[in-house]
Amino acid sequence: MAPKYDGLSHCKLALVFAVLMDLLGAVSLLLGVFAPMEIQGRDFGDLLVYTGALLVLMSLAGWVMWYSGNIEGLTSKKDLGGIVDGAMDRLARSLSRKIRLPRTHSSPT
């Protein structure tokens, strides 16, 4: 019997990374937009906005790692009870067969 996984049991480190980067990115972005960030006459708001956007972008990698690490294996036909041979399965097989087979073009001469 396959082991049962509950909730967030896989890839906890990637989840923590993604959430942390999201939080830091959102705080940095909002501070850069709404807080007056002038130090000695120089405005650092743009730096915080760009840094926040980059942190949120980096969190996307964490979300992708977390999601792909939580994907379970595909079920076999025996487990599904034969419902795999549906219309979508036949359509996918026929399209893949058409793509795979070489096309021959006749010359007009």
PyMOL CGO cylinders between C-alpha atoms (Angstrom):
from pymol import cmd
from pymol.cgo import CYLINDER

trace = [
    CYLINDER, 0.00, 0.00, 0.00, 1.27, 3.47, -0.85, 0.3, 1, 1, 1, 1, 1, 1,
    CYLINDER, 1.27, 3.47, -0.85, 2.10, 5.79, 2.05, 0.3, 1, 1, 1, 1, 1, 1,
    CYLINDER, 2.10, 5.79, 2.05, -0.49, 8.44, 2.82, 0.3, 1, 1, 1, 1, 1, 1,
    CYLINDER, -0.49, 8.44, 2.82, 0.71, 12.04, 2.77, 0.3, 1, 1, 1, 1, 1, 1,
    CYLINDER, 0.71, 12.04, 2.77, -1.18, 14.72, 4.62, 0.3, 1, 1, 1, 1, 1, 1,
    CYLINDER, -1.18, 14.72, 4.62, -1.13, 18.38, 3.73, 0.3, 1, 1, 1, 1, 1, 1,
    CYLINDER, -1.13, 18.38, 3.73, 2.24, 20.07, 3.39, 0.3, 1, 1, 1, 1, 1, 1,
    CYLINDER, 2.24, 20.07, 3.39, 4.46, 17.09, 4.11, 0.3, 1, 1, 1, 1, 1, 1,
    CYLINDER, 4.46, 17.09, 4.11, 6.63, 17.45, 1.01, 0.3, 1, 1, 1, 1, 1, 1,
    CYLINDER, 6.63, 17.45, 1.01, 9.13, 20.24, 0.30, 0.3, 1, 1, 1, 1, 1, 1,
    CYLINDER, 9.13, 20.24, 0.30, 8.61, 22.28, 3.45, 0.3, 1, 1, 1, 1, 1, 1,
    CYLINDER, 8.61, 22.28, 3.45, 11.83, 24.18, 2.83, 0.3, 1, 1, 1, 1, 1, 1,
    CYLINDER, 11.83, 24.18, 2.83, 10.65, 25.36, -0.59, 0.3, 1, 1, 1, 1, 1, 1,
    CYLINDER, 10.65, 25.36, -0.59, 7.34, 26.42, 0.94, 0.3, 1, 1, 1, 1, 1, 1,
    CYLINDER, 7.34, 26.42, 0.94, 9.06, 28.40, 3.70, 0.3, 1, 1, 1, 1, 1, 1,
    CYLINDER, 9.06, 28.40, 3.70, 11.36, 30.02, 1.10, 0.3, 1, 1, 1, 1, 1, 1,
    CYLINDER, 11.36, 30.02, 1.10, 8.41, 30.99, -1.13, 0.3, 1, 1, 1, 1, 1, 1,
    CYLINDER, 8.41, 30.99, -1.13, 6.32, 32.44, 1.70, 0.3, 1, 1, 1, 1, 1, 1,
    CYLINDER, 6.32, 32.44, 1.70, 9.29, 34.31, 3.17, 0.3, 1, 1, 1, 1, 1, 1,
    CYLINDER, 9.29, 34.31, 3.17, 10.25, 35.83, -0.19, 0.3, 1, 1, 1, 1, 1, 1,
    CYLINDER, 10.25, 35.83, -0.19, 6.62, 36.80, -0.80, 0.3, 1, 1, 1, 1, 1, 1,
    CYLINDER, 6.62, 36.80, -0.80, 6.36, 38.53, 2.56, 0.3, 1, 1, 1, 1, 1, 1,
    CYLINDER, 6.36, 38.53, 2.56, 9.70, 40.33, 2.25, 0.3, 1, 1, 1, 1, 1, 1,
    CYLINDER, 9.70, 40.33, 2.25, 8.94, 41.32, -1.34, 0.3, 1, 1, 1, 1, 1, 1,
    CYLINDER, 8.94, 41.32, -1.34, 5.48, 42.64, -0.52, 0.3, 1, 1, 1, 1, 1, 1,
    CYLINDER, 5.48, 42.64, -0.52, 6.75, 44.65, 2.47, 0.3, 1, 1, 1, 1, 1, 1,
    CYLINDER, 6.75, 44.65, 2.47, 9.63, 46.07, 0.44, 0.3, 1, 1, 1, 1, 1, 1,
    CYLINDER, 9.63, 46.07, 0.44, 7.37, 46.91, -2.48, 0.3, 1, 1, 1, 1, 1, 1,
    CYLINDER, 7.37, 46.91, -2.48, 4.76, 48.62, -0.31, 0.3, 1, 1, 1, 1, 1, 1,
    CYLINDER, 4.76, 48.62, -0.31, 7.39, 50.55, 1.64, 0.3, 1, 1, 1, 1, 1, 1,
    CYLINDER, 7.39, 50.55, 1.64, 8.95, 51.73, -1.59, 0.3, 1, 1, 1, 1, 1, 1,
    CYLINDER, 8.95, 51.73, -1.59, 5.62, 52.93, -2.94, 0.3, 1, 1, 1, 1, 1, 1,
    CYLINDER, 5.62, 52.93, -2.94, 3.99, 54.49, 0.12, 0.3, 1, 1, 1, 1, 1, 1,
    CYLINDER, 3.99, 54.49, 0.12, 6.72, 55.44, 2.62, 0.3, 1, 1, 1, 1, 1, 1,
    CYLINDER, 6.72, 55.44, 2.62, 8.88, 58.53, 2.11, 0.3, 1, 1, 1, 1, 1, 1,
    CYLINDER, 8.88, 58.53, 2.11, 12.34, 56.97, 1.88, 0.3, 1, 1, 1, 1, 1, 1,
    CYLINDER, 12.34, 56.97, 1.88, 14.63, 59.99, 1.59, 0.3, 1, 1, 1, 1, 1, 1,
    CYLINDER, 14.63, 59.99, 1.59, 18.02, 59.81, 3.28, 0.3, 1, 1, 1, 1, 1, 1,
    CYLINDER, 18.02, 59.81, 3.28, 20.29, 62.86, 2.95, 0.3, 1, 1, 1, 1, 1, 1,
    CYLINDER, 20.29, 62.86, 2.95, 18.28, 64.15, 0.01, 0.3, 1, 1, 1, 1, 1, 1,
    CYLINDER, 18.28, 64.15, 0.01, 18.38, 60.87, -1.93, 0.3, 1, 1, 1, 1, 1, 1,
    CYLINDER, 18.38, 60.87, -1.93, 15.22, 58.90, -2.65, 0.3, 1, 1, 1, 1, 1, 1,
    CYLINDER, 15.22, 58.90, -2.65, 15.48, 55.16, -2.01, 0.3, 1, 1, 1, 1, 1, 1,
    CYLINDER, 15.48, 55.16, -2.01, 11.86, 54.33, -2.82, 0.3, 1, 1, 1, 1, 1, 1,
    CYLINDER, 11.86, 54.33, -2.82, 12.68, 53.06, -6.30, 0.3, 1, 1, 1, 1, 1, 1,
    CYLINDER, 12.68, 53.06, -6.30, 15.32, 50.73, -4.89, 0.3, 1, 1, 1, 1, 1, 1,
    CYLINDER, 15.32, 50.73, -4.89, 12.76, 49.19, -2.55, 0.3, 1, 1, 1, 1, 1, 1,
    CYLINDER, 12.76, 49.19, -2.55, 10.19, 48.84, -5.32, 0.3, 1, 1, 1, 1, 1, 1,
    CYLINDER, 10.19, 48.84, -5.32, 12.63, 47.03, -7.60, 0.3, 1, 1, 1, 1, 1, 1,
    CYLINDER, 12.63, 47.03, -7.60, 13.96, 44.91, -4.75, 0.3, 1, 1, 1, 1, 1, 1,
    CYLINDER, 13.96, 44.91, -4.75, 10.42, 43.93, -3.78, 0.3, 1, 1, 1, 1, 1, 1,
    CYLINDER, 10.42, 43.93, -3.78, 9.59, 42.97, -7.34, 0.3, 1, 1, 1, 1, 1, 1,
    CYLINDER, 9.59, 42.97, -7.34, 12.73, 40.82, -7.57, 0.3, 1, 1, 1, 1, 1, 1,
    CYLINDER, 12.73, 40.82, -7.57, 11.96, 39.11, -4.25, 0.3, 1, 1, 1, 1, 1, 1,
    CYLINDER, 11.96, 39.11, -4.25, 8.44, 38.29, -5.41, 0.3, 1, 1, 1, 1, 1, 1,
    CYLINDER, 8.44, 38.29, -5.41, 9.89, 36.95, -8.66, 0.3, 1, 1, 1, 1, 1, 1,
    CYLINDER, 9.89, 36.95, -8.66, 12.33, 34.78, -6.68, 0.3, 1, 1, 1, 1, 1, 1,
    CYLINDER, 12.33, 34.78, -6.68, 9.43, 33.45, -4.63, 0.3, 1, 1, 1, 1, 1, 1,
    CYLINDER, 9.43, 33.45, -4.63, 7.91, 32.15, -7.86, 0.3, 1, 1, 1, 1, 1, 1,
    CYLINDER, 7.91, 32.15, -7.86, 10.80, 29.68, -8.09, 0.3, 1, 1, 1, 1, 1, 1,
    CYLINDER, 10.80, 29.68, -8.09, 10.02, 28.51, -4.57, 0.3, 1, 1, 1, 1, 1, 1,
    CYLINDER, 10.02, 28.51, -4.57, 6.34, 28.04, -5.41, 0.3, 1, 1, 1, 1, 1, 1,
    CYLINDER, 6.34, 28.04, -5.41, 7.21, 26.04, -8.53, 0.3, 1, 1, 1, 1, 1, 1,
    CYLINDER, 7.21, 26.04, -8.53, 9.61, 23.82, -6.55, 0.3, 1, 1, 1, 1, 1, 1,
    CYLINDER, 9.61, 23.82, -6.55, 7.03, 23.31, -3.82, 0.3, 1, 1, 1, 1, 1, 1,
    CYLINDER, 7.03, 23.31, -3.82, 4.24, 22.52, -6.28, 0.3, 1, 1, 1, 1, 1, 1,
    CYLINDER, 4.24, 22.52, -6.28, 6.31, 20.14, -8.39, 0.3, 1, 1, 1, 1, 1, 1,
    CYLINDER, 6.31, 20.14, -8.39, 7.58, 18.40, -5.27, 0.3, 1, 1, 1, 1, 1, 1,
    CYLINDER, 7.58, 18.40, -5.27, 4.02, 17.74, -4.11, 0.3, 1, 1, 1, 1, 1, 1,
    CYLINDER, 4.02, 17.74, -4.11, 2.80, 16.14, -7.33, 0.3, 1, 1, 1, 1, 1, 1,
    CYLINDER, 2.80, 16.14, -7.33, 1.98, 12.50, -6.71, 0.3, 1, 1, 1, 1, 1, 1,
    CYLINDER, 1.98, 12.50, -6.71, 2.68, 9.82, -9.30, 0.3, 1, 1, 1, 1, 1, 1,
    CYLINDER, 2.68, 9.82, -9.30, 0.21, 9.12, -12.06, 0.3, 1, 1, 1, 1, 1, 1,
    CYLINDER, 0.21, 9.12, -12.06, -2.29, 6.38, -11.38, 0.3, 1, 1, 1, 1, 1, 1,
    CYLINDER, -2.29, 6.38, -11.38, -2.22, 3.26, -13.49, 0.3, 1, 1, 1, 1, 1, 1,
    CYLINDER, -2.22, 3.26, -13.49, -5.08, 1.97, -15.63, 0.3, 1, 1, 1, 1, 1, 1,
    CYLINDER, -5.08, 1.97, -15.63, -5.75, -0.78, -13.12, 0.3, 1, 1, 1, 1, 1, 1,
    CYLINDER, -5.75, -0.78, -13.12, -6.24, 1.75, -10.33, 0.3, 1, 1, 1, 1, 1, 1,
    CYLINDER, -6.24, 1.75, -10.33, -8.62, 3.84, -12.41, 0.3, 1, 1, 1, 1, 1, 1,
    CYLINDER, -8.62, 3.84, -12.41, -10.77, 0.86, -13.34, 0.3, 1, 1, 1, 1, 1, 1,
    CYLINDER, -10.77, 0.86, -13.34, -10.59, 1.31, -17.11, 0.3, 1, 1, 1, 1, 1, 1,
    CYLINDER, -10.59, 1.31, -17.11, -11.91, 4.87, -17.31, 0.3, 1, 1, 1, 1, 1, 1,
    CYLINDER, -11.91, 4.87, -17.31, -8.68, 6.04, -18.95, 0.3, 1, 1, 1, 1, 1, 1,
    CYLINDER, -8.68, 6.04, -18.95, -9.92, 4.98, -22.39, 0.3, 1, 1, 1, 1, 1, 1,
    CYLINDER, -9.92, 4.98, -22.39, -12.19, 7.97, -22.71, 0.3, 1, 1, 1, 1, 1, 1,
    CYLINDER, -12.19, 7.97, -22.71, -12.69, 10.35, -25.58, 0.3, 1, 1, 1, 1, 1, 1,
    CYLINDER, -12.69, 10.35, -25.58, -9.86, 12.64, -24.48, 0.3, 1, 1, 1, 1, 1, 1,
    CYLINDER, -9.86, 12.64, -24.48, -7.43, 9.72, -24.35, 0.3, 1, 1, 1, 1, 1, 1,
    CYLINDER, -7.43, 9.72, -24.35, -8.39, 8.61, -27.87, 0.3, 1, 1, 1, 1, 1, 1,
    CYLINDER, -8.39, 8.61, -27.87, -8.08, 12.20, -29.13, 0.3, 1, 1, 1, 1, 1, 1,
    CYLINDER, -8.08, 12.20, -29.13, -4.63, 12.58, -27.57, 0.3, 1, 1, 1, 1, 1, 1,
    CYLINDER, -4.63, 12.58, -27.57, -3.46, 9.29, -29.11, 0.3, 1, 1, 1, 1, 1, 1,
    CYLINDER, -3.46, 9.29, -29.11, -4.74, 10.20, -32.57, 0.3, 1, 1, 1, 1, 1, 1,
    CYLINDER, -4.74, 10.20, -32.57, -3.16, 13.68, -32.45, 0.3, 1, 1, 1, 1, 1, 1,
    CYLINDER, -3.16, 13.68, -32.45, 0.13, 12.26, -31.29, 0.3, 1, 1, 1, 1, 1, 1,
    CYLINDER, 0.13, 12.26, -31.29, 0.02, 9.65, -34.05, 0.3, 1, 1, 1, 1, 1, 1,
    CYLINDER, 0.02, 9.65, -34.05, -0.58, 12.38, -36.66, 0.3, 1, 1, 1, 1, 1, 1,
    CYLINDER, -0.58, 12.38, -36.66, 2.32, 14.44, -35.35, 0.3, 1, 1, 1, 1, 1, 1,
    CYLINDER, 2.32, 14.44, -35.35, 4.65, 11.44, -35.20, 0.3, 1, 1, 1, 1, 1, 1,
    CYLINDER, 4.65, 11.44, -35.20, 4.00, 10.05, -38.70, 0.3, 1, 1, 1, 1, 1, 1,
    CYLINDER, 4.00, 10.05, -38.70, 6.05, 11.73, -41.44, 0.3, 1, 1, 1, 1, 1, 1,
    CYLINDER, 6.05, 11.73, -41.44, 4.08, 13.56, -44.07, 0.3, 1, 1, 1, 1, 1, 1,
    CYLINDER, 4.08, 13.56, -44.07, 4.86, 12.95, -47.69, 0.3, 1, 1, 1, 1, 1, 1,
    CYLINDER, 4.86, 12.95, -47.69, 4.31, 15.73, -50.16, 0.3, 1, 1, 1, 1, 1, 1,
    CYLINDER, 4.31, 15.73, -50.16, 3.80, 14.88, -53.79, 0.3, 1, 1, 1, 1, 1, 1,
    CYLINDER, 3.80, 14.88, -53.79, 5.51, 17.09, -56.31, 0.3, 1, 1, 1, 1, 1, 1,
    CYLINDER, 5.51, 17.09, -56.31, 3.26, 18.90, -58.85, 0.3, 1, 1, 1, 1, 1, 1,
    CYLINDER, 3.26, 18.90, -58.85, 5.22, 17.52, -61.84, 0.3, 1, 1, 1, 1, 1, 1,
]
cmd.load_cgo(trace, "trace")
